[in-house]
Amino acid sequence: MSDAPIGQLLTRTLAMPSDCNANGDIFGGWIMSQLDLAGGILAKEISGGRIVTVSVSSITFKKPVKVGDVVCVYGECTKIGRTSMSIDLAVWVKPVKENGVGERFMVCDATFNYVAIDANGKPRAIIQS
């Protein structure tokens, strides 16, 4: 596990009570949705238009996320094909406590795969500048 996030900060949000499972931790599905939102932002910027998520190559949940944690998603594009791209993502949290902010740590990492699409939903070439 790295000591610092890799890639750029794509999103920040707050884990809320409505995002909890029966154990009082944040749902893994909610974390996955935050990963997809963040990855989608980067994929759209890279492709210059519409994209769709086609697969998740890997996802590993390392630690639970608690209500009140600041959830930060970092990412970097690791592969660009003709119409597709792979984006490595990591969720880091900053626990916010009454006595201040705790040390940030990684709770999850994943690789999401996206395809650039045209107005008809068909794959289109990624035009890089």
TIRO-2110 file (N, C-alpha, C; in Angstrom, 1 decimal):
// TIRO-2110
0.9, -1.2, 0.0, N, 1, A
0.0, 0.0, 0.0, CA, 1, A
0.9, 1.2, 0.0, C, 1, A
0.6, 2.2, -0.9, N, 2, A
1.4, 3.4, -1.0, CA, 2, A
1.1, 4.3, 0.2, C, 2, A
2.1, 5.2, 0.4, N, 3, A
2.0, 6.2, 1.4, CA, 3, A
1.2, 7.5, 1.0, C, 3, A
1.1, 7.6, -0.3, N, 4, A
0.4, 8.8, -0.9, CA, 4, A
-0.4, 8.4, -2.1, C, 4, A
-1.5, 9.1, -2.4, N, 5, A
-2.3, 8.8, -3.5, CA, 5, A
-1.5, 9.0, -4.8, C, 5, A
-1.8, 8.2, -5.8, N, 6, A
-1.2, 8.3, -7.1, CA, 6, A
-2.3, 8.8, -8.1, C, 6, A
-1.8, 9.7, -9.0, N, 7, A
-2.8, 10.3, -10.0, CA, 7, A
-3.3, 11.6, -9.4, C, 7, A
-4.4, 12.0, -10.1, N, 8, A
-5.0, 13.3, -9.7, CA, 8, A
-6.3, 13.1, -8.9, C, 8, A
-6.5, 14.1, -8.0, N, 9, A
-7.8, 14.0, -7.3, CA, 9, A
-8.9, 14.3, -8.2, C, 9, A
-9.9, 13.3, -8.3, N, 10, A
-11.0, 13.5, -9.2, CA, 10, A
-12.3, 13.9, -8.5, C, 10, A
-12.5, 13.3, -7.3, N, 11, A
-13.7, 13.7, -6.6, CA, 11, A
-13.4, 13.7, -5.1, C, 11, A
-14.3, 14.5, -4.4, N, 12, A
-14.3, 14.5, -2.9, CA, 12, A
-15.7, 14.5, -2.5, C, 12, A
-16.1, 13.7, -1.5, N, 13, A
-17.4, 13.8, -0.9, CA, 13, A
-17.4, 13.3, 0.5, C, 13, A
-18.5, 13.4, 1.1, N, 14, A
-18.6, 13.0, 2.5, CA, 14, A
-19.5, 11.8, 2.7, C, 14, A
-19.0, 10.8, 3.4, N, 15, A
-19.8, 9.6, 3.7, CA, 15, A
-20.9, 9.9, 4.7, C, 15, A
-22.1, 9.6, 4.3, N, 16, A
-23.3, 10.0, 5.1, CA, 16, A
-24.0, 8.8, 5.7, C, 16, A
-24.8, 8.9, 6.8, N, 17, A
-25.5, 7.8, 7.4, CA, 17, A
-26.4, 7.0, 6.4, C, 17, A
-26.9, 7.7, 5.4, N, 18, A
-27.8, 7.0, 4.5, CA, 18, A
-27.0, 6.0, 3.6, C, 18, A
-25.7, 6.1, 3.6, N, 19, A
-24.8, 5.2, 2.8, CA, 19, A
-24.3, 4.0, 3.5, C, 19, A
-24.9, 3.8, 4.7, N, 20, A
-24.4, 2.7, 5.6, CA, 20, A
-25.1, 1.4, 5.3, C, 20, A
-24.3, 0.3, 5.6, N, 21, A
-24.9, -1.1, 5.6, CA, 21, A
-25.4, -1.4, 7.1, C, 21, A
-25.8, -2.6, 7.3, N, 22, A
-26.3, -3.0, 8.6, CA, 22, A
-25.2, -3.0, 9.7, C, 22, A
-23.9, -3.0, 9.3, N, 23, A
-22.9, -3.0, 10.3, CA, 23, A
-22.5, -1.6, 10.7, C, 23, A
-23.0, -0.6, 10.0, N, 24, A
-22.7, 0.8, 10.3, CA, 24, A
-21.5, 1.3, 9.5, C, 24, A
-21.0, 0.5, 8.6, N, 25, A
-20.0, 0.9, 7.6, CA, 25, A
-20.6, 1.4, 6.3, C, 25, A
-19.9, 2.1, 5.5, N, 26, A
-20.4, 2.5, 4.2, CA, 26, A
-20.4, 1.3, 3.3, C, 26, A
-21.6, 1.2, 2.5, N, 27, A
-21.8, 0.2, 1.6, CA, 27, A
-20.6, 0.1, 0.5, C, 27, A
-20.2, -1.1, 0.2, N, 28, A
-19.2, -1.3, -0.8, CA, 28, A
-19.7, -0.8, -2.2, C, 28, A
-21.0, -0.9, -2.4, N, 29, A
-21.6, -0.5, -3.6, CA, 29, A
-21.6, 1.0, -3.8, C, 29, A
-21.7, 1.7, -2.7, N, 30, A
-21.6, 3.2, -2.7, CA, 30, A
-20.2, 3.6, -3.1, C, 30, A
-19.2, 2.9, -2.5, N, 31, A
-17.8, 3.1, -2.8, CA, 31, A
-17.6, 2.9, -4.3, C, 31, A
-18.1, 1.8, -4.9, N, 32, A
-18.0, 1.5, -6.3, CA, 32, A
-18.6, 2.6, -7.1, C, 32, A
-19.7, 3.2, -6.7, N, 33, A
-20.4, 4.2, -7.5, CA, 33, A
-19.5, 5.5, -7.5, C, 33, A
-18.8, 5.8, -6.4, N, 34, A
-17.9, 6.9, -6.3, CA, 34, A
-16.7, 6.7, -7.2, C, 34, A
-16.2, 5.5, -7.3, N, 35, A
-15.1, 5.1, -8.2, CA, 35, A
-15.5, 5.3, -9.6, C, 35, A
-16.7, 4.9, -10.0, N, 36, A
-17.2, 5.0, -11.4, CA, 36, A
-17.5, 6.5, -11.7, C, 36, A
-18.0, 7.2, -10.8, N, 37, A
-18.2, 8.7, -11.1, CA, 37, A
-16.9, 9.3, -11.4, C, 37, A
-15.9, 9.1, -10.5, N, 38, A
-14.6, 9.7, -10.7, CA, 38, A
-13.9, 9.2, -12.0, C, 38, A
-13.9, 7.9, -12.2, N, 39, A
-13.3, 7.4, -13.4, CA, 39, A
-13.9, 7.9, -14.7, C, 39, A
-15.3, 8.0, -14.6, N, 40, A
-16.0, 8.6, -15.7, CA, 40, A
-15.6, 10.0, -16.1, C, 40, A
-15.4, 10.8, -15.0, N, 41, A
-14.9, 12.2, -15.3, CA, 41, A
-13.6, 12.2, -16.1, C, 41, A
-12.7, 11.4, -15.6, N, 42, A
-11.4, 11.3, -16.3, CA, 42, A
-11.5, 10.8, -17.7, C, 42, A
-12.3, 9.7, -17.8, N, 43, A
-12.5, 9.1, -19.2, CA, 43, A
-13.1, 10.1, -20.1, C, 43, A
-14.1, 10.8, -19.7, N, 44, A
-14.7, 11.8, -20.5, CA, 44, A
-13.8, 12.9, -21.0, C, 44, A
-12.9, 13.3, -20.0, N, 45, A
-11.9, 14.4, -20.4, CA, 45, A
-10.9, 13.8, -21.4, C, 45, A
-10.5, 12.6, -21.2, N, 46, A
-9.5, 12.0, -22.1, CA, 46, A
-10.1, 11.8, -23.5, C, 46, A
-11.3, 11.3, -23.5, N, 47, A
-11.9, 10.9, -24.8, CA, 47, A
-12.6, 12.1, -25.5, C, 47, A
-12.8, 13.2, -24.8, N, 48, A
-13.4, 14.4, -25.4, CA, 48, A
-14.9, 14.2, -25.7, C, 48, A
-15.6, 13.4, -25.0, N, 49, A
-17.0, 13.2, -25.3, CA, 49, A
-17.6, 12.1, -24.4, C, 49, A
-18.7, 11.5, -24.9, N, 50, A
-19.5, 10.5, -24.2, CA, 50, A
-18.6, 9.2, -24.0, C, 50, A
-18.8, 8.6, -22.8, N, 51, A
-18.2, 7.3, -22.5, CA, 51, A
-19.2, 6.4, -21.8, C, 51, A
-18.9, 5.1, -21.8, N, 52, A
-19.6, 4.2, -21.0, CA, 52, A
-18.6, 3.3, -20.3, C, 52, A
-19.1, 2.8, -19.1, N, 53, A
-18.3, 1.9, -18.3, CA, 53, A
-18.6, 0.5, -18.9, C, 53, A
-17.5, -0.2, -19.3, N, 54, A
-17.7, -1.6, -19.9, CA, 54, A
-17.3, -2.7, -18.9, C, 54, A
-16.4, -2.4, -18.0, N, 55, A
-16.0, -3.5, -17.0, CA, 55, A
-15.2, -2.9, -15.9, C, 55, A
-15.1, -3.7, -14.9, N, 56, A
-14.3, -3.4, -13.7, CA, 56, A
-13.3, -4.6, -13.7, C, 56, A
-12.0, -4.4, -14.0, N, 57, A
-11.0, -5.4, -14.0, CA, 57, A
-10.7, -6.0, -12.7, C, 57, A
-10.7, -5.1, -11.7, N, 58, A
-10.3, -5.5, -10.3, CA, 58, A
-10.9, -4.4, -9.4, C, 58, A
-11.2, -4.9, -8.2, N, 59, A
-11.5, -4.0, -7.1, CA, 59, A
-11.2, -4.7, -5.8, C, 59, A
-10.5, -4.0, -4.9, N, 60, A
-10.1, -4.6, -3.6, CA, 60, A
-10.5, -3.6, -2.5, C, 60, A
-11.3, -4.1, -1.6, N, 61, A
-11.7, -3.3, -0.4, CA, 61, A
-10.7, -3.6, 0.7, C, 61, A
-10.0, -2.6, 1.2, N, 62, A
-8.9, -2.9, 2.2, CA, 62, A
-9.3, -2.6, 3.6, C, 62, A
-10.1, -1.5, 3.8, N, 63, A
-10.6, -1.1, 5.1, CA, 63, A
-12.0, -0.5, 5.0, C, 63, A
-12.7, -0.5, 6.1, N, 64, A
-14.1, 0.1, 6.0, CA, 64, A
-14.0, 1.6, 6.0, C, 64, A
-15.0, 2.2, 5.5, N, 65, A
-15.2, 3.7, 5.5, CA, 65, A
-16.3, 3.9, 6.5, C, 65, A
-16.1, 5.0, 7.3, N, 66, A
-17.0, 5.3, 8.4, CA, 66, A
-17.8, 6.6, 8.0, C, 66, A
-19.0, 6.7, 8.6, N, 67, A
-19.8, 7.9, 8.5, CA, 67, A
-19.0, 9.1, 8.9, C, 67, A
-19.0, 10.2, 8.1, N, 68, A
-18.2, 11.4, 8.4, CA, 68, A
-16.9, 11.4, 7.8, C, 68, A
-16.4, 10.3, 7.2, N, 69, A
-15.1, 10.3, 6.6, CA, 69, A
-15.2, 11.1, 5.3, C, 69, A
-14.2, 11.9, 5.0, N, 70, A
-14.1, 12.6, 3.7, CA, 70, A
-13.5, 11.6, 2.7, C, 70, A
-14.3, 11.3, 1.7, N, 71, A
-13.9, 10.2, 0.7, CA, 71, A
-13.3, 10.9, -0.5, C, 71, A
-12.1, 10.6, -0.8, N, 72, A
-11.3, 11.2, -2.0, CA, 72, A
-11.0, 10.1, -3.0, C, 72, A
-11.3, 10.3, -4.2, N, 73, A
-11.0, 9.4, -5.3, CA, 73, A
-9.9, 10.0, -6.2, C, 73, A
-8.8, 9.2, -6.3, N, 74, A
-7.7, 9.6, -7.2, CA, 74, A
-7.6, 8.6, -8.3, C, 74, A
-7.1, 9.1, -9.4, N, 75, A
-7.0, 8.2, -10.6, CA, 75, A
-6.0, 8.6, -11.6, C, 75, A
-5.6, 7.7, -12.4, N, 76, A
-4.8, 7.9, -13.6, CA, 76, A
-5.1, 6.9, -14.7, C, 76, A
-5.0, 7.4, -15.9, N, 77, A
-5.2, 6.5, -17.0, CA, 77, A
-4.0, 5.7, -17.3, C, 77, A
-4.1, 4.4, -17.4, N, 78, A
-2.9, 3.5, -17.5, CA, 78, A
-2.8, 2.9, -18.9, C, 78, A
-3.9, 3.0, -19.7, N, 79, A
-3.9, 2.4, -21.0, CA, 79, A
-5.0, 3.1, -21.9, C, 79, A
-4.6, 3.5, -23.1, N, 80, A
-5.6, 4.0, -24.1, CA, 80, A
-5.4, 3.2, -25.3, C, 80, A
-6.6, 2.7, -25.7, N, 81, A
-6.6, 1.9, -27.0, CA, 81, A
-7.3, 2.8, -28.1, C, 81, A
-7.8, 2.2, -29.1, N, 82, A
-8.5, 3.0, -30.2, CA, 82, A
-9.8, 3.6, -29.7, C, 82, A
-10.6, 2.8, -29.0, N, 83, A
-11.9, 3.3, -28.5, CA, 83, A
-12.0, 3.2, -27.0, C, 83, A
-11.1, 2.5, -26.3, N, 84, A
-11.2, 2.2, -24.9, CA, 84, A
-10.0, 2.7, -24.1, C, 84, A
-10.3, 2.8, -22.8, N, 85, A
-9.2, 3.2, -21.9, CA, 85, A
-9.4, 2.5, -20.5, C, 85, A
-8.3, 2.3, -19.8, N, 86, A
-8.3, 1.7, -18.5, CA, 86, A
-7.8, 2.8, -17.5, C, 86, A
-8.5, 2.9, -16.4, N, 87, A
-8.2, 3.9, -15.4, CA, 87, A
-8.0, 3.2, -14.1, C, 87, A
-6.9, 3.4, -13.5, N, 88, A
-6.6, 2.9, -12.1, CA, 88, A
-7.1, 4.0, -11.1, C, 88, A
-7.9, 3.5, -10.2, N, 89, A
-8.5, 4.4, -9.2, CA, 89, A
-8.2, 4.0, -7.8, C, 89, A
-8.2, 4.9, -6.9, N, 90, A
-8.0, 4.6, -5.4, CA, 90, A
-8.8, 5.5, -4.6, C, 90, A
-9.4, 4.9, -3.6, N, 91, A
-10.2, 5.7, -2.6, CA, 91, A
-9.4, 5.9, -1.4, C, 91, A
-9.2, 7.1, -1.0, N, 92, A
-8.5, 7.5, 0.2, CA, 92, A
-9.5, 8.2, 1.1, C, 92, A
-9.4, 8.0, 2.4, N, 93, A
-10.3, 8.8, 3.3, CA, 93, A
-9.5, 9.6, 4.3, C, 93, A
-10.1, 10.7, 4.7, N, 94, A
-9.6, 11.5, 5.8, CA, 94, A
-10.6, 11.4, 6.9, C, 94, A
-10.3, 10.7, 7.9, N, 95, A
-11.3, 10.7, 9.0, CA, 95, A
-11.3, 12.1, 9.7, C, 95, A
-12.5, 12.6, 9.9, N, 96, A
-12.7, 13.8, 10.6, CA, 96, A
-13.3, 13.6, 11.9, C, 96, A
-12.5, 13.9, 12.9, N, 97, A
-12.9, 13.7, 14.3, CA, 97, A
-13.1, 15.0, 15.0, C, 97, A
-13.7, 14.9, 16.2, N, 98, A
-13.9, 16.1, 17.0, CA, 98, A
-12.6, 16.9, 17.3, C, 98, A
-11.5, 16.1, 17.4, N, 99, A
-10.3, 16.7, 17.8, CA, 99, A
-9.4, 17.0, 16.5, C, 99, A
-10.0, 17.0, 15.4, N, 100, A
-9.3, 17.4, 14.2, CA, 100, A
-9.3, 16.3, 13.1, C, 100, A
-8.5, 16.4, 12.1, N, 101, A
-8.5, 15.5, 11.0, CA, 101, A
-7.4, 14.4, 11.2, C, 101, A
-7.8, 13.2, 11.1, N, 102, A
-6.8, 12.1, 11.2, CA, 102, A
-6.0, 11.9, 10.0, C, 102, A
-5.0, 11.0, 10.1, N, 103, A
-4.2, 10.6, 8.9, CA, 103, A
-5.0, 10.0, 7.8, C, 103, A
-4.8, 10.4, 6.6, N, 104, A
-5.5, 9.8, 5.5, CA, 104, A
-4.9, 8.4, 5.2, C, 104, A
-5.8, 7.6, 4.6, N, 105, A
-5.3, 6.2, 4.3, CA, 105, A
-6.2, 5.7, 3.2, C, 105, A
-5.6, 4.7, 2.4, N, 106, A
-6.3, 4.1, 1.3, CA, 106, A
-7.3, 3.0, 1.8, C, 106, A
-8.5, 3.0, 1.3, N, 107, A
-9.5, 2.0, 1.7, CA, 107, A
-9.8, 1.1, 0.5, C, 107, A
-9.6, 1.5, -0.7, N, 108, A
-10.0, 0.7, -1.9, CA, 108, A
-9.2, 1.1, -3.1, C, 108, A
-8.9, 0.1, -3.9, N, 109, A
-8.4, 0.4, -5.3, CA, 109, A
-9.0, -0.5, -6.3, C, 109, A
-9.0, 0.0, -7.5, N, 110, A
-9.8, -0.6, -8.6, CA, 110, A
-9.2, -0.2, -10.0, C, 110, A
-9.6, -1.0, -11.0, N, 111, A
-9.3, -0.6, -12.4, CA, 111, A
-10.6, -0.7, -13.1, C, 111, A
-11.1, 0.4, -13.7, N, 112, A
-12.3, 0.5, -14.4, CA, 112, A
-11.9, 0.7, -15.9, C, 112, A
-12.8, 0.1, -16.8, N, 113, A
-12.5, 0.2, -18.2, CA, 113, A
-13.7, 0.9, -18.9, C, 113, A
-13.4, 1.9, -19.7, N, 114, A
-14.4, 2.7, -20.4, CA, 114, A
-14.2, 2.7, -21.9, C, 114, A
-15.3, 2.9, -22.6, N, 115, A
-15.3, 3.0, -24.1, CA, 115, A
-15.9, 4.3, -24.5, C, 115, A
-15.2, 5.0, -25.4, N, 116, A
-15.8, 6.2, -26.0, CA, 116, A
-16.9, 5.9, -26.9, C, 116, A
-18.0, 6.6, -26.9, N, 117, A
-19.2, 6.3, -27.8, CA, 117, A
-19.6, 7.6, -28.5, C, 117, A
-20.3, 7.3, -29.6, N, 118, A
-20.8, 8.5, -30.4, CA, 118, A
-22.3, 8.7, -29.9, C, 118, A
-23.0, 9.6, -30.6, N, 119, A
-24.3, 10.0, -30.3, CA, 119, A
-25.3, 8.8, -30.4, C, 119, A
-25.0, 7.8, -31.2, N, 120, A
-25.8, 6.6, -31.3, CA, 120, A
-25.4, 5.5, -30.4, C, 120, A
-24.5, 5.7, -29.5, N, 121, A
-24.1, 4.7, -28.5, CA, 121, A
-23.1, 3.7, -29.1, C, 121, A
-22.5, 4.0, -30.2, N, 122, A
-21.6, 3.1, -30.9, CA, 122, A
-20.2, 3.5, -30.5, C, 122, A
-19.2, 2.6, -30.4, N, 123, A
-17.8, 2.9, -30.1, CA, 123, A
-17.3, 3.9, -31.1, C, 123, A
-16.5, 4.8, -30.7, N, 124, A
-15.8, 5.8, -31.6, CA, 124, A
-14.4, 5.9, -31.2, C, 124, A
-13.6, 6.3, -32.1, N, 125, A
-12.2, 6.5, -31.8, CA, 125, A
-11.9, 7.6, -30.8, C, 125, A
-10.9, 7.4, -30.0, N, 126, A
-10.5, 8.4, -29.0, CA, 126, A
-9.5, 9.3, -29.7, C, 126, A
-9.8, 10.5, -29.8, N, 127, A
-8.9, 11.5, -30.4, CA, 127, A
-8.1, 12.2, -29.3, C, 127, A
-6.8, 12.0, -29.3, N, 128, A
-6.0, 12.6, -28.3, CA, 128, A
-5.3, 13.8, -28.8, C, 128, A
-5.2, 14.8, -28.0, N, 129, A
-4.6, 16.0, -28.4, CA, 129, A
-3.1, 16.1, -28.0, C, 129, A
END
